[in-house]
Amino acid sequence: MGRVVRVLTQSLLLICPACQRGRMFRSAFRMNIRCPVCQVIFERDSGEVTGGMAINVTLTMLIAIIGAVIAFNTDIAVVPLLLSLATVIIIFPLWFYRHARGLWVGIIYLTGSMFED
């Protein structure tokens, strides 16, 4: 269990889960193909990016649902609440993009799929 928590934490921090030293991203939205330290390939197949997108969409929708529940159960004015919720729903996925992809790389590492040929 400790290994799983360590790998997922490092993945969220965008650190290579294999060597625990390399950085996953070289810029805001460009992921390294390989770890600059241990040369492990982060995403072996082209479709693996969808896992990170699924994580990102799921968390964004969870935020939207929580915001909707708050909107229906409080006396806060609806228009400001919906405008602030819309802003969060637009900004959060852009900010969390790298972390969602990093988390997916960590999940791939934990399942052993990162090293298959």
C-alpha positions as a Markdown table, in Angstrom:
| # | Residue | x | y | z |
|---|---|---|---|---|
| 1 | Met | 0.0 | 0.0 | 0.0 |
| 2 | Gly | 2.9 | 2.4 | 0.8 |
| 3 | Arg | 4.3 | 1.8 | -2.7 |
| 4 | Val | 1.0 | 2.7 | -4.3 |
| 5 | Val | 0.7 | 5.9 | -2.3 |
| 6 | Arg | 4.3 | 6.9 | -3.1 |
| 7 | Val | 3.9 | 6.2 | -6.8 |
| 8 | Leu | 0.6 | 8.1 | -7.1 |
| 9 | Thr | 2.0 | 11.0 | -5.1 |
| 10 | Gln | 5.1 | 11.3 | -7.2 |
| 11 | Ser | 2.9 | 11.0 | -10.3 |
| 12 | Leu | 0.8 | 13.9 | -9.2 |
| 13 | Leu | 4.0 | 15.9 | -8.6 |
| 14 | Leu | 5.0 | 15.0 | -12.2 |
| 15 | Ile | 8.0 | 13.0 | -11.1 |
| 16 | Cys | 9.0 | 9.8 | -12.9 |
| 17 | Pro | 7.5 | 6.8 | -11.0 |
| 18 | Ala | 10.3 | 4.5 | -12.2 |
| 19 | Cys | 13.4 | 6.4 | -11.1 |
| 20 | Gln | 11.8 | 9.0 | -8.8 |
| 21 | Arg | 14.0 | 11.7 | -10.2 |
| 22 | Gly | 13.1 | 12.6 | -13.8 |
| 23 | Arg | 10.4 | 15.2 | -14.7 |
| 24 | Met | 7.5 | 14.1 | -16.9 |
| 25 | Phe | 6.8 | 17.4 | -18.6 |
| 26 | Arg | 9.2 | 19.7 | -20.4 |
| 27 | Ser | 6.7 | 22.6 | -20.7 |
| 28 | Ala | 3.2 | 23.5 | -19.7 |
| 29 | Phe | 1.4 | 21.1 | -22.0 |
| 30 | Arg | 4.3 | 19.0 | -23.6 |
| 31 | Met | 5.0 | 15.7 | -21.9 |
| 32 | Asn | 8.4 | 14.2 | -22.4 |
| 33 | Ile | 8.3 | 11.0 | -24.4 |
| 34 | Arg | 11.0 | 9.4 | -22.2 |
| 35 | Cys | 12.2 | 10.1 | -18.7 |
| 36 | Pro | 15.3 | 12.3 | -19.0 |
| 37 | Val | 17.0 | 10.3 | -16.2 |
| 38 | Cys | 16.1 | 6.6 | -16.7 |
| 39 | Gln | 14.8 | 6.7 | -20.3 |
| 40 | Val | 11.6 | 4.8 | -19.5 |
| 41 | Ile | 8.8 | 5.6 | -22.0 |
| 42 | Phe | 5.9 | 7.4 | -20.3 |
| 43 | Glu | 3.2 | 6.5 | -22.8 |
| 44 | Arg | 3.9 | 3.4 | -24.9 |
| 45 | Asp | 0.7 | 3.5 | -27.0 |
| 46 | Ser | -1.0 | 6.5 | -28.6 |
| 47 | Gly | -4.3 | 5.8 | -27.0 |
| 48 | Glu | -3.0 | 6.1 | -23.4 |
| 49 | Val | -3.5 | 9.8 | -23.3 |
| 50 | Thr | -7.3 | 9.1 | -23.0 |
| 51 | Gly | -6.7 | 7.7 | -19.4 |
| 52 | Gly | -5.5 | 11.1 | -18.3 |
| 53 | Met | -8.4 | 12.8 | -20.1 |
| 54 | Ala | -10.8 | 10.5 | -18.3 |
| 55 | Ile | -9.4 | 11.4 | -14.9 |
| 56 | Asn | -9.5 | 15.1 | -15.8 |
| 57 | Val | -13.1 | 15.0 | -17.1 |
| 58 | Thr | -14.3 | 12.9 | -14.1 |
| 59 | Leu | -12.9 | 15.3 | -11.5 |
| 60 | Thr | -14.2 | 18.3 | -13.4 |
| 61 | Met | -17.7 | 16.8 | -13.5 |
| 62 | Leu | -17.5 | 15.9 | -9.8 |
| 63 | Ile | -16.8 | 19.6 | -9.1 |
| 64 | Ala | -19.7 | 20.6 | -11.3 |
| 65 | Ile | -22.0 | 18.2 | -9.4 |
| 66 | Ile | -20.9 | 19.4 | -6.0 |
| 67 | Gly | -21.4 | 23.0 | -7.2 |
| 68 | Ala | -24.9 | 22.1 | -8.4 |
| 69 | Val | -25.8 | 20.5 | -5.1 |
| 70 | Ile | -24.5 | 23.6 | -3.3 |
| 71 | Ala | -26.6 | 25.8 | -5.7 |
| 72 | Phe | -29.8 | 24.0 | -4.9 |
| 73 | Asn | -29.2 | 23.8 | -1.1 |
| 74 | Thr | -28.1 | 27.3 | -0.2 |
| 75 | Asp | -29.5 | 30.8 | -0.3 |
| 76 | Ile | -26.6 | 32.1 | -2.4 |
| 77 | Ala | -27.8 | 34.0 | -5.5 |
| 78 | Val | -27.9 | 31.5 | -8.4 |
| 79 | Val | -26.3 | 33.7 | -11.1 |
| 80 | Pro | -23.1 | 34.6 | -9.3 |
| 81 | Leu | -22.8 | 30.9 | -8.1 |
| 82 | Leu | -23.2 | 29.6 | -11.7 |
| 83 | Leu | -20.8 | 32.2 | -13.1 |
| 84 | Ser | -18.1 | 31.2 | -10.5 |
| 85 | Leu | -18.8 | 27.5 | -11.1 |
| 86 | Ala | -18.5 | 28.0 | -14.9 |
| 87 | Thr | -15.2 | 29.8 | -14.4 |
| 88 | Val | -13.9 | 26.9 | -12.2 |
| 89 | Ile | -15.1 | 24.3 | -14.7 |
| 90 | Ile | -13.2 | 26.1 | -17.5 |
| 91 | Ile | -10.0 | 26.8 | -15.6 |
| 92 | Phe | -9.7 | 23.6 | -13.5 |
| 93 | Pro | -9.2 | 21.1 | -16.4 |
| 94 | Leu | -6.5 | 23.3 | -17.9 |
| 95 | Trp | -4.7 | 23.6 | -14.7 |
| 96 | Phe | -5.1 | 19.8 | -13.8 |
| 97 | Tyr | -4.2 | 18.5 | -17.3 |
| 98 | Arg | -0.6 | 17.8 | -16.5 |
| 99 | His | -1.4 | 16.2 | -13.1 |
| 100 | Ala | -4.1 | 14.0 | -14.6 |
| 101 | Arg | -1.7 | 12.7 | -17.3 |
| 102 | Gly | 1.0 | 12.2 | -14.6 |
| 103 | Leu | -1.5 | 10.3 | -12.5 |
| 104 | Trp | -2.3 | 8.1 | -15.4 |
| 105 | Val | 1.4 | 7.4 | -16.0 |
| 106 | Gly | 1.6 | 6.3 | -12.4 |
| 107 | Ile | -1.4 | 4.0 | -12.8 |
| 108 | Ile | 0.3 | 2.5 | -15.9 |
| 109 | Tyr | 3.5 | 2.1 | -13.9 |
| 110 | Leu | 1.7 | 0.3 | -11.1 |
| 111 | Thr | 0.0 | -2.1 | -13.5 |
| 112 | Gly | 3.3 | -3.0 | -15.1 |
| 113 | Ser | 2.1 | -1.9 | -18.6 |
| 114 | Met | 4.9 | 0.7 | -18.8 |
| 115 | Phe | 7.5 | -1.9 | -19.4 |
| 116 | Glu | 5.7 | -4.2 | -21.9 |
| 117 | Asp | 7.1 | -4.4 | -25.4 |
